[in-house]
Amino acid sequence: MTRTAEAMIEPDGTVRLLTPLAVAEPTRAVVSVVDPAAPPPAIDRPPPQTLEEALQGVKDAKTLEELFAAMDRAAPFETQDPEGYDLQKALEENRKQPWFRPVNLKDWGFEDE
């Protein structure tokens, strides 16, 4: 179970909660200290690759962790479509057309569950 509570840390290292927590006595807890003034930690990223290497890394990924890491390495290569095609904009435009209607699964032979 995780709960978040603000606390004051005294110069002698004593942690004093600013808001009470309803817990059974005695309760052992793990305390994580977050300094709101500290800068976020630097993300350790591998050196840039070529686009072909980045795409091959995405294709070769066998786990989600490998896939996400490969996608992070490929992110600098993302570019806008040279023809200016925007999928989100096209979908929104289609929804405005008089012939558009949402998919009804009953039309396809599926029953509601």
C-alpha positions in Angstrom: 0.0 0.0 0.0 1.4 3.4 -0.9 0.3 6.7 0.7 1.8 10.1 0.2 2.0 12.6 3.1 4.0 15.8 3.5 6.6 15.8 6.2 9.2 18.1 7.7 12.8 16.8 8.2 14.4 18.3 11.2 18.2 19.1 11.2 18.9 16.1 13.4 17.2 13.8 10.8 13.9 13.3 12.5 10.9 13.1 10.2 7.8 14.8 11.4 4.6 14.3 9.4 2.6 17.4 8.7 -0.6 15.4 8.2 -1.6 12.4 10.3 -1.8 8.9 8.8 -4.3 6.4 10.1 -2.3 3.3 10.7 -2.3 0.4 13.2 0.4 0.6 15.8 3.2 -0.3 15.4 3.7 0.0 11.6 7.0 -0.2 9.8 7.3 2.1 6.7 9.8 2.9 4.0 10.3 6.6 3.5 11.3 8.2 0.2 12.5 11.8 0.2 11.7 14.0 -2.8 13.3 17.4 -3.0 10.9 19.6 -5.0 13.7 22.1 -5.6 16.1 19.5 -7.1 16.4 19.3 -10.9 15.0 16.1 -12.5 17.6 13.3 -12.9 19.4 13.1 -16.3 18.2 10.4 -18.5 21.0 8.1 -19.6 20.5 7.6 -23.3 22.7 5.7 -25.7 24.5 7.6 -28.5 22.5 8.5 -31.6 22.2 5.9 -34.4 21.3 6.0 -38.0 17.6 5.7 -38.9 18.2 2.3 -40.3 19.8 1.0 -37.1 17.0 2.5 -35.1 14.3 0.8 -37.2 16.2 -2.5 -37.1 16.3 -2.2 -33.3 12.5 -1.8 -33.2 12.1 -4.8 -35.5 14.5 -7.0 -33.4 13.0 -6.2 -30.0 11.8 -9.3 -28.2 10.4 -7.7 -25.0 8.4 -4.5 -24.3 11.5 -3.0 -22.5 13.6 -3.6 -25.6 10.9 -2.1 -27.8 10.5 1.0 -25.7 14.3 1.5 -25.5 14.6 1.1 -29.3 11.7 3.6 -29.9 13.5 6.1 -27.6 16.6 5.7 -29.7 14.5 6.2 -32.9 12.7 9.3 -31.6 15.2 11.9 -32.9 14.5 10.6 -36.4 10.8 11.4 -36.3 9.8 13.8 -39.0 6.6 15.3 -40.3 5.1 13.7 -43.4 6.7 15.5 -46.4 3.3 15.8 -48.0 1.8 17.3 -44.9 -0.6 14.4 -44.2 -1.9 14.6 -40.7 -3.8 11.4 -39.7 -5.5 13.0 -36.7 -6.8 15.9 -38.8 -8.0 13.5 -41.5 -9.9 11.4 -38.9 -11.6 14.6 -37.5 -12.5 15.7 -41.0 -14.1 12.3 -41.8 -16.2 12.5 -38.7 -17.7 15.7 -40.0 -18.9 14.1 -43.2 -22.6 13.4 -43.6 -21.9 9.7 -44.6 -19.9 9.0 -41.4 -21.5 6.9 -38.7 -19.8 5.1 -35.8 -19.3 1.3 -36.2 -22.2 -0.7 -34.8 -21.0 -4.2 -34.0 -24.4 -5.6 -34.4 -24.2 -4.8 -38.1 -21.2 -7.1 -38.2 -22.9 -10.0 -36.5 -21.6 -9.4 -33.0 -23.9 -9.5 -30.0 -23.7 -7.2 -27.0 -22.2 -8.8 -23.9 
